[in-house]
Amino acid sequence: MESLIEKSNIARQKGRYWRKIRNLVFLAFIFGFFCWGGITYYYPHSKGVKTGKLNSLVIEGLIFKTYEGALIESKADSVMDHKNESNLFEFSIAKKKIYDKLNYVGNKTVELKYTEYFKAIPWRGQSRNVVVDIIAVFDEKEPFERELIAGEAGEK
């Protein structure tokens, strides 16, 4: 027969084993949660360039003041083929320096380099699209309109 002391020692050893398992599962869950958050909020989904007329620039937010903007993309085939498609590209701006430059552009055509994330973070902006650089600012008509006008002039 086992004594009461031996039974309690066996019970303690089993308890330690399950506590270790519980702690490892908890740590794996916490690690997975941080990995998911890092990928979702900080890993870029895509990067690209958008061209269009700058529509609006605003500073928004109660706690986190973020720079937000909208760009109206102009596509040559959008009038004929995609009448219901919205050409409005909403974005957040990464730095105040970029916001200040865009603030003086007005209603001109701009070419913006942006990064798209899976989700937005309140202190980064309300949009998943974050403008990181200004590539070019056009004073005249948009690039594809210039090409169409040049093509039409050659046909006549």
PyMOL CGO cylinders between C-alpha atoms (Angstrom):
from pymol import cmd
from pymol.cgo import CYLINDER

trace = [
    CYLINDER, 0.00, 0.00, 0.00, 1.07, 3.46, -0.81, 0.3, 1, 1, 1, 1, 1, 1,
    CYLINDER, 1.07, 3.46, -0.81, 1.30, 5.92, 1.95, 0.3, 1, 1, 1, 1, 1, 1,
    CYLINDER, 1.30, 5.92, 1.95, -0.47, 9.25, 1.90, 0.3, 1, 1, 1, 1, 1, 1,
    CYLINDER, -0.47, 9.25, 1.90, 2.82, 11.08, 1.39, 0.3, 1, 1, 1, 1, 1, 1,
    CYLINDER, 2.82, 11.08, 1.39, 3.65, 9.04, -1.73, 0.3, 1, 1, 1, 1, 1, 1,
    CYLINDER, 3.65, 9.04, -1.73, 0.19, 9.72, -3.18, 0.3, 1, 1, 1, 1, 1, 1,
    CYLINDER, 0.19, 9.72, -3.18, 0.57, 13.46, -2.62, 0.3, 1, 1, 1, 1, 1, 1,
    CYLINDER, 0.57, 13.46, -2.62, 4.01, 13.44, -4.27, 0.3, 1, 1, 1, 1, 1, 1,
    CYLINDER, 4.01, 13.44, -4.27, 2.60, 11.68, -7.34, 0.3, 1, 1, 1, 1, 1, 1,
    CYLINDER, 2.60, 11.68, -7.34, -0.26, 14.18, -7.49, 0.3, 1, 1, 1, 1, 1, 1,
    CYLINDER, -0.26, 14.18, -7.49, 2.22, 17.08, -7.30, 0.3, 1, 1, 1, 1, 1, 1,
    CYLINDER, 2.22, 17.08, -7.30, 4.30, 15.66, -10.14, 0.3, 1, 1, 1, 1, 1, 1,
    CYLINDER, 4.30, 15.66, -10.14, 1.21, 15.30, -12.35, 0.3, 1, 1, 1, 1, 1, 1,
    CYLINDER, 1.21, 15.30, -12.35, 0.18, 18.84, -11.46, 0.3, 1, 1, 1, 1, 1, 1,
    CYLINDER, 0.18, 18.84, -11.46, 3.62, 20.21, -12.42, 0.3, 1, 1, 1, 1, 1, 1,
    CYLINDER, 3.62, 20.21, -12.42, 3.44, 18.39, -15.74, 0.3, 1, 1, 1, 1, 1, 1,
    CYLINDER, 3.44, 18.39, -15.74, 0.05, 19.88, -16.64, 0.3, 1, 1, 1, 1, 1, 1,
    CYLINDER, 0.05, 19.88, -16.64, 1.13, 23.33, -15.44, 0.3, 1, 1, 1, 1, 1, 1,
    CYLINDER, 1.13, 23.33, -15.44, 4.12, 23.16, -17.83, 0.3, 1, 1, 1, 1, 1, 1,
    CYLINDER, 4.12, 23.16, -17.83, 1.84, 22.12, -20.69, 0.3, 1, 1, 1, 1, 1, 1,
    CYLINDER, 1.84, 22.12, -20.69, -0.61, 24.93, -19.86, 0.3, 1, 1, 1, 1, 1, 1,
    CYLINDER, -0.61, 24.93, -19.86, 2.19, 27.53, -19.71, 0.3, 1, 1, 1, 1, 1, 1,
    CYLINDER, 2.19, 27.53, -19.71, 3.67, 26.37, -23.04, 0.3, 1, 1, 1, 1, 1, 1,
    CYLINDER, 3.67, 26.37, -23.04, 0.25, 26.55, -24.74, 0.3, 1, 1, 1, 1, 1, 1,
    CYLINDER, 0.25, 26.55, -24.74, -0.30, 30.01, -23.27, 0.3, 1, 1, 1, 1, 1, 1,
    CYLINDER, -0.30, 30.01, -23.27, 3.12, 31.23, -24.49, 0.3, 1, 1, 1, 1, 1, 1,
    CYLINDER, 3.12, 31.23, -24.49, 2.47, 29.77, -27.96, 0.3, 1, 1, 1, 1, 1, 1,
    CYLINDER, 2.47, 29.77, -27.96, -0.88, 31.58, -28.05, 0.3, 1, 1, 1, 1, 1, 1,
    CYLINDER, -0.88, 31.58, -28.05, 0.72, 34.89, -27.03, 0.3, 1, 1, 1, 1, 1, 1,
    CYLINDER, 0.72, 34.89, -27.03, 3.52, 34.45, -29.60, 0.3, 1, 1, 1, 1, 1, 1,
    CYLINDER, 3.52, 34.45, -29.60, 0.97, 33.66, -32.33, 0.3, 1, 1, 1, 1, 1, 1,
    CYLINDER, 0.97, 33.66, -32.33, -1.11, 36.68, -31.38, 0.3, 1, 1, 1, 1, 1, 1,
    CYLINDER, -1.11, 36.68, -31.38, 1.89, 39.02, -31.67, 0.3, 1, 1, 1, 1, 1, 1,
    CYLINDER, 1.89, 39.02, -31.67, 2.94, 37.46, -34.99, 0.3, 1, 1, 1, 1, 1, 1,
    CYLINDER, 2.94, 37.46, -34.99, -0.60, 37.88, -36.36, 0.3, 1, 1, 1, 1, 1, 1,
    CYLINDER, -0.60, 37.88, -36.36, -0.70, 41.51, -35.19, 0.3, 1, 1, 1, 1, 1, 1,
    CYLINDER, -0.70, 41.51, -35.19, 2.70, 42.27, -36.64, 0.3, 1, 1, 1, 1, 1, 1,
    CYLINDER, 2.70, 42.27, -36.64, 1.80, 40.83, -40.02, 0.3, 1, 1, 1, 1, 1, 1,
    CYLINDER, 1.80, 40.83, -40.02, -1.68, 42.34, -40.12, 0.3, 1, 1, 1, 1, 1, 1,
    CYLINDER, -1.68, 42.34, -40.12, -0.77, 45.87, -39.08, 0.3, 1, 1, 1, 1, 1, 1,
    CYLINDER, -0.77, 45.87, -39.08, 2.90, 46.34, -40.01, 0.3, 1, 1, 1, 1, 1, 1,
    CYLINDER, 2.90, 46.34, -40.01, 3.68, 44.06, -42.97, 0.3, 1, 1, 1, 1, 1, 1,
    CYLINDER, 3.68, 44.06, -42.97, 2.92, 45.77, -46.31, 0.3, 1, 1, 1, 1, 1, 1,
    CYLINDER, 2.92, 45.77, -46.31, 0.35, 44.04, -48.50, 0.3, 1, 1, 1, 1, 1, 1,
    CYLINDER, 0.35, 44.04, -48.50, 1.40, 45.85, -51.68, 0.3, 1, 1, 1, 1, 1, 1,
    CYLINDER, 1.40, 45.85, -51.68, 3.29, 48.87, -52.93, 0.3, 1, 1, 1, 1, 1, 1,
    CYLINDER, 3.29, 48.87, -52.93, 2.54, 50.99, -55.96, 0.3, 1, 1, 1, 1, 1, 1,
    CYLINDER, 2.54, 50.99, -55.96, 2.09, 54.33, -57.65, 0.3, 1, 1, 1, 1, 1, 1,
    CYLINDER, 2.09, 54.33, -57.65, -1.18, 56.19, -58.22, 0.3, 1, 1, 1, 1, 1, 1,
    CYLINDER, -1.18, 56.19, -58.22, -1.68, 59.15, -60.54, 0.3, 1, 1, 1, 1, 1, 1,
    CYLINDER, -1.68, 59.15, -60.54, -4.59, 61.57, -60.51, 0.3, 1, 1, 1, 1, 1, 1,
    CYLINDER, -4.59, 61.57, -60.51, -5.90, 64.94, -59.43, 0.3, 1, 1, 1, 1, 1, 1,
    CYLINDER, -5.90, 64.94, -59.43, -5.53, 65.77, -55.78, 0.3, 1, 1, 1, 1, 1, 1,
    CYLINDER, -5.53, 65.77, -55.78, -9.07, 66.16, -54.45, 0.3, 1, 1, 1, 1, 1, 1,
    CYLINDER, -9.07, 66.16, -54.45, -8.73, 66.87, -50.73, 0.3, 1, 1, 1, 1, 1, 1,
    CYLINDER, -8.73, 66.87, -50.73, -6.29, 67.03, -47.83, 0.3, 1, 1, 1, 1, 1, 1,
    CYLINDER, -6.29, 67.03, -47.83, -7.38, 67.12, -44.20, 0.3, 1, 1, 1, 1, 1, 1,
    CYLINDER, -7.38, 67.12, -44.20, -6.04, 66.60, -40.69, 0.3, 1, 1, 1, 1, 1, 1,
    CYLINDER, -6.04, 66.60, -40.69, -8.40, 64.28, -38.79, 0.3, 1, 1, 1, 1, 1, 1,
    CYLINDER, -8.40, 64.28, -38.79, -8.68, 62.61, -35.42, 0.3, 1, 1, 1, 1, 1, 1,
    CYLINDER, -8.68, 62.61, -35.42, -9.53, 63.34, -31.81, 0.3, 1, 1, 1, 1, 1, 1,
    CYLINDER, -9.53, 63.34, -31.81, -6.63, 61.63, -30.08, 0.3, 1, 1, 1, 1, 1, 1,
    CYLINDER, -6.63, 61.63, -30.08, -4.29, 60.82, -32.96, 0.3, 1, 1, 1, 1, 1, 1,
    CYLINDER, -4.29, 60.82, -32.96, -4.06, 63.62, -35.51, 0.3, 1, 1, 1, 1, 1, 1,
    CYLINDER, -4.06, 63.62, -35.51, -3.50, 61.99, -38.89, 0.3, 1, 1, 1, 1, 1, 1,
    CYLINDER, -3.50, 61.99, -38.89, -3.11, 63.40, -42.39, 0.3, 1, 1, 1, 1, 1, 1,
    CYLINDER, -3.11, 63.40, -42.39, -5.73, 62.10, -44.81, 0.3, 1, 1, 1, 1, 1, 1,
    CYLINDER, -5.73, 62.10, -44.81, -6.31, 62.77, -48.48, 0.3, 1, 1, 1, 1, 1, 1,
    CYLINDER, -6.31, 62.77, -48.48, -8.18, 61.74, -51.60, 0.3, 1, 1, 1, 1, 1, 1,
    CYLINDER, -8.18, 61.74, -51.60, -7.05, 61.44, -55.19, 0.3, 1, 1, 1, 1, 1, 1,
    CYLINDER, -7.05, 61.44, -55.19, -9.36, 61.21, -58.20, 0.3, 1, 1, 1, 1, 1, 1,
    CYLINDER, -9.36, 61.21, -58.20, -7.83, 58.72, -60.59, 0.3, 1, 1, 1, 1, 1, 1,
    CYLINDER, -7.83, 58.72, -60.59, -8.45, 59.32, -64.27, 0.3, 1, 1, 1, 1, 1, 1,
    CYLINDER, -8.45, 59.32, -64.27, -8.63, 56.29, -66.49, 0.3, 1, 1, 1, 1, 1, 1,
    CYLINDER, -8.63, 56.29, -66.49, -9.23, 56.50, -70.21, 0.3, 1, 1, 1, 1, 1, 1,
    CYLINDER, -9.23, 56.50, -70.21, -11.46, 53.42, -70.32, 0.3, 1, 1, 1, 1, 1, 1,
    CYLINDER, -11.46, 53.42, -70.32, -13.35, 54.07, -67.06, 0.3, 1, 1, 1, 1, 1, 1,
    CYLINDER, -13.35, 54.07, -67.06, -15.98, 56.24, -68.76, 0.3, 1, 1, 1, 1, 1, 1,
    CYLINDER, -15.98, 56.24, -68.76, -16.88, 53.59, -71.33, 0.3, 1, 1, 1, 1, 1, 1,
    CYLINDER, -16.88, 53.59, -71.33, -16.41, 50.26, -69.58, 0.3, 1, 1, 1, 1, 1, 1,
    CYLINDER, -16.41, 50.26, -69.58, -16.74, 50.75, -65.81, 0.3, 1, 1, 1, 1, 1, 1,
    CYLINDER, -16.74, 50.75, -65.81, -19.43, 53.34, -65.21, 0.3, 1, 1, 1, 1, 1, 1,
    CYLINDER, -19.43, 53.34, -65.21, -20.12, 52.19, -61.65, 0.3, 1, 1, 1, 1, 1, 1,
    CYLINDER, -20.12, 52.19, -61.65, -16.46, 51.97, -60.61, 0.3, 1, 1, 1, 1, 1, 1,
    CYLINDER, -16.46, 51.97, -60.61, -15.30, 54.63, -58.19, 0.3, 1, 1, 1, 1, 1, 1,
    CYLINDER, -15.30, 54.63, -58.19, -12.07, 56.37, -59.14, 0.3, 1, 1, 1, 1, 1, 1,
    CYLINDER, -12.07, 56.37, -59.14, -11.56, 57.87, -55.69, 0.3, 1, 1, 1, 1, 1, 1,
    CYLINDER, -11.56, 57.87, -55.69, -8.33, 56.75, -54.01, 0.3, 1, 1, 1, 1, 1, 1,
    CYLINDER, -8.33, 56.75, -54.01, -8.36, 57.57, -50.30, 0.3, 1, 1, 1, 1, 1, 1,
    CYLINDER, -8.36, 57.57, -50.30, -5.06, 57.55, -48.47, 0.3, 1, 1, 1, 1, 1, 1,
    CYLINDER, -5.06, 57.55, -48.47, -3.25, 58.49, -45.29, 0.3, 1, 1, 1, 1, 1, 1,
    CYLINDER, -3.25, 58.49, -45.29, 0.01, 60.40, -45.34, 0.3, 1, 1, 1, 1, 1, 1,
    CYLINDER, 0.01, 60.40, -45.34, 3.02, 59.04, -43.48, 0.3, 1, 1, 1, 1, 1, 1,
    CYLINDER, 3.02, 59.04, -43.48, 4.86, 62.29, -42.69, 0.3, 1, 1, 1, 1, 1, 1,
    CYLINDER, 4.86, 62.29, -42.69, 3.96, 65.92, -42.08, 0.3, 1, 1, 1, 1, 1, 1,
    CYLINDER, 3.96, 65.92, -42.08, 6.62, 66.92, -44.61, 0.3, 1, 1, 1, 1, 1, 1,
    CYLINDER, 6.62, 66.92, -44.61, 4.70, 65.14, -47.40, 0.3, 1, 1, 1, 1, 1, 1,
    CYLINDER, 4.70, 65.14, -47.40, 1.43, 66.70, -46.23, 0.3, 1, 1, 1, 1, 1, 1,
    CYLINDER, 1.43, 66.70, -46.23, 3.00, 70.19, -46.35, 0.3, 1, 1, 1, 1, 1, 1,
    CYLINDER, 3.00, 70.19, -46.35, 4.23, 69.62, -49.91, 0.3, 1, 1, 1, 1, 1, 1,
    CYLINDER, 4.23, 69.62, -49.91, 0.84, 68.32, -51.06, 0.3, 1, 1, 1, 1, 1, 1,
    CYLINDER, 0.84, 68.32, -51.06, -0.92, 71.21, -49.33, 0.3, 1, 1, 1, 1, 1, 1,
    CYLINDER, -0.92, 71.21, -49.33, 0.60, 73.65, -51.86, 0.3, 1, 1, 1, 1, 1, 1,
    CYLINDER, 0.60, 73.65, -51.86, -0.16, 71.51, -54.91, 0.3, 1, 1, 1, 1, 1, 1,
    CYLINDER, -0.16, 71.51, -54.91, -3.85, 72.46, -55.13, 0.3, 1, 1, 1, 1, 1, 1,
    CYLINDER, -3.85, 72.46, -55.13, -5.94, 70.87, -57.87, 0.3, 1, 1, 1, 1, 1, 1,
    CYLINDER, -5.94, 70.87, -57.87, -2.96, 69.63, -59.91, 0.3, 1, 1, 1, 1, 1, 1,
    CYLINDER, -2.96, 69.63, -59.91, -2.18, 66.14, -61.11, 0.3, 1, 1, 1, 1, 1, 1,
    CYLINDER, -2.18, 66.14, -61.11, 0.17, 64.26, -58.80, 0.3, 1, 1, 1, 1, 1, 1,
    CYLINDER, 0.17, 64.26, -58.80, 1.92, 60.92, -58.87, 0.3, 1, 1, 1, 1, 1, 1,
    CYLINDER, 1.92, 60.92, -58.87, 2.11, 59.35, -55.40, 0.3, 1, 1, 1, 1, 1, 1,
    CYLINDER, 2.11, 59.35, -55.40, 4.05, 56.33, -54.16, 0.3, 1, 1, 1, 1, 1, 1,
    CYLINDER, 4.05, 56.33, -54.16, 2.04, 54.39, -51.58, 0.3, 1, 1, 1, 1, 1, 1,
    CYLINDER, 2.04, 54.39, -51.58, 2.13, 51.27, -49.43, 0.3, 1, 1, 1, 1, 1, 1,
    CYLINDER, 2.13, 51.27, -49.43, -1.00, 49.25, -48.70, 0.3, 1, 1, 1, 1, 1, 1,
    CYLINDER, -1.00, 49.25, -48.70, -1.31, 47.38, -45.41, 0.3, 1, 1, 1, 1, 1, 1,
    CYLINDER, -1.31, 47.38, -45.41, -3.82, 44.70, -44.41, 0.3, 1, 1, 1, 1, 1, 1,
    CYLINDER, -3.82, 44.70, -44.41, -5.46, 46.95, -41.80, 0.3, 1, 1, 1, 1, 1, 1,
    CYLINDER, -5.46, 46.95, -41.80, -5.26, 50.53, -40.60, 0.3, 1, 1, 1, 1, 1, 1,
    CYLINDER, -5.26, 50.53, -40.60, -3.82, 51.61, -37.25, 0.3, 1, 1, 1, 1, 1, 1,
    CYLINDER, -3.82, 51.61, -37.25, -5.31, 54.71, -35.54, 0.3, 1, 1, 1, 1, 1, 1,
    CYLINDER, -5.31, 54.71, -35.54, -1.97, 56.52, -35.17, 0.3, 1, 1, 1, 1, 1, 1,
    CYLINDER, -1.97, 56.52, -35.17, -0.95, 55.76, -38.77, 0.3, 1, 1, 1, 1, 1, 1,
    CYLINDER, -0.95, 55.76, -38.77, -4.21, 56.92, -40.35, 0.3, 1, 1, 1, 1, 1, 1,
    CYLINDER, -4.21, 56.92, -40.35, -7.76, 55.88, -41.18, 0.3, 1, 1, 1, 1, 1, 1,
    CYLINDER, -7.76, 55.88, -41.18, -6.86, 54.29, -44.49, 0.3, 1, 1, 1, 1, 1, 1,
    CYLINDER, -6.86, 54.29, -44.49, -4.96, 51.12, -45.31, 0.3, 1, 1, 1, 1, 1, 1,
    CYLINDER, -4.96, 51.12, -45.31, -3.16, 53.05, -48.07, 0.3, 1, 1, 1, 1, 1, 1,
    CYLINDER, -3.16, 53.05, -48.07, -0.28, 55.17, -46.78, 0.3, 1, 1, 1, 1, 1, 1,
    CYLINDER, -0.28, 55.17, -46.78, 1.48, 57.65, -49.08, 0.3, 1, 1, 1, 1, 1, 1,
    CYLINDER, 1.48, 57.65, -49.08, 5.22, 57.51, -48.49, 0.3, 1, 1, 1, 1, 1, 1,
    CYLINDER, 5.22, 57.51, -48.49, 6.53, 59.79, -51.27, 0.3, 1, 1, 1, 1, 1, 1,
    CYLINDER, 6.53, 59.79, -51.27, 5.59, 62.26, -53.99, 0.3, 1, 1, 1, 1, 1, 1,
    CYLINDER, 5.59, 62.26, -53.99, 7.02, 61.20, -57.34, 0.3, 1, 1, 1, 1, 1, 1,
    CYLINDER, 7.02, 61.20, -57.34, 5.85, 64.03, -59.61, 0.3, 1, 1, 1, 1, 1, 1,
    CYLINDER, 5.85, 64.03, -59.61, 3.48, 66.97, -59.89, 0.3, 1, 1, 1, 1, 1, 1,
    CYLINDER, 3.48, 66.97, -59.89, 2.04, 67.92, -63.30, 0.3, 1, 1, 1, 1, 1, 1,
    CYLINDER, 2.04, 67.92, -63.30, 0.89, 71.47, -64.03, 0.3, 1, 1, 1, 1, 1, 1,
    CYLINDER, 0.89, 71.47, -64.03, -0.87, 70.67, -67.29, 0.3, 1, 1, 1, 1, 1, 1,
    CYLINDER, -0.87, 70.67, -67.29, -3.34, 67.95, -68.22, 0.3, 1, 1, 1, 1, 1, 1,
    CYLINDER, -3.34, 67.95, -68.22, -2.82, 64.39, -67.09, 0.3, 1, 1, 1, 1, 1, 1,
    CYLINDER, -2.82, 64.39, -67.09, -0.25, 62.21, -68.90, 0.3, 1, 1, 1, 1, 1, 1,
    CYLINDER, -0.25, 62.21, -68.90, -2.73, 59.96, -70.73, 0.3, 1, 1, 1, 1, 1, 1,
    CYLINDER, -2.73, 59.96, -70.73, -4.74, 63.01, -71.86, 0.3, 1, 1, 1, 1, 1, 1,
    CYLINDER, -4.74, 63.01, -71.86, -1.58, 64.48, -73.36, 0.3, 1, 1, 1, 1, 1, 1,
    CYLINDER, -1.58, 64.48, -73.36, -1.00, 61.24, -75.28, 0.3, 1, 1, 1, 1, 1, 1,
    CYLINDER, -1.00, 61.24, -75.28, -4.61, 61.16, -76.55, 0.3, 1, 1, 1, 1, 1, 1,
    CYLINDER, -4.61, 61.16, -76.55, -4.39, 64.76, -77.73, 0.3, 1, 1, 1, 1, 1, 1,
    CYLINDER, -4.39, 64.76, -77.73, -1.07, 64.04, -79.47, 0.3, 1, 1, 1, 1, 1, 1,
    CYLINDER, -1.07, 64.04, -79.47, -2.58, 60.91, -81.12, 0.3, 1, 1, 1, 1, 1, 1,
    CYLINDER, -2.58, 60.91, -81.12, -5.64, 62.80, -82.34, 0.3, 1, 1, 1, 1, 1, 1,
    CYLINDER, -5.64, 62.80, -82.34, -3.49, 65.59, -83.79, 0.3, 1, 1, 1, 1, 1, 1,
    CYLINDER, -3.49, 65.59, -83.79, -1.45, 63.05, -85.79, 0.3, 1, 1, 1, 1, 1, 1,
    CYLINDER, -1.45, 63.05, -85.79, -4.59, 61.48, -87.29, 0.3, 1, 1, 1, 1, 1, 1,
    CYLINDER, -4.59, 61.48, -87.29, -6.00, 64.75, -88.64, 0.3, 1, 1, 1, 1, 1, 1,
]
cmd.load_cgo(trace, "trace")
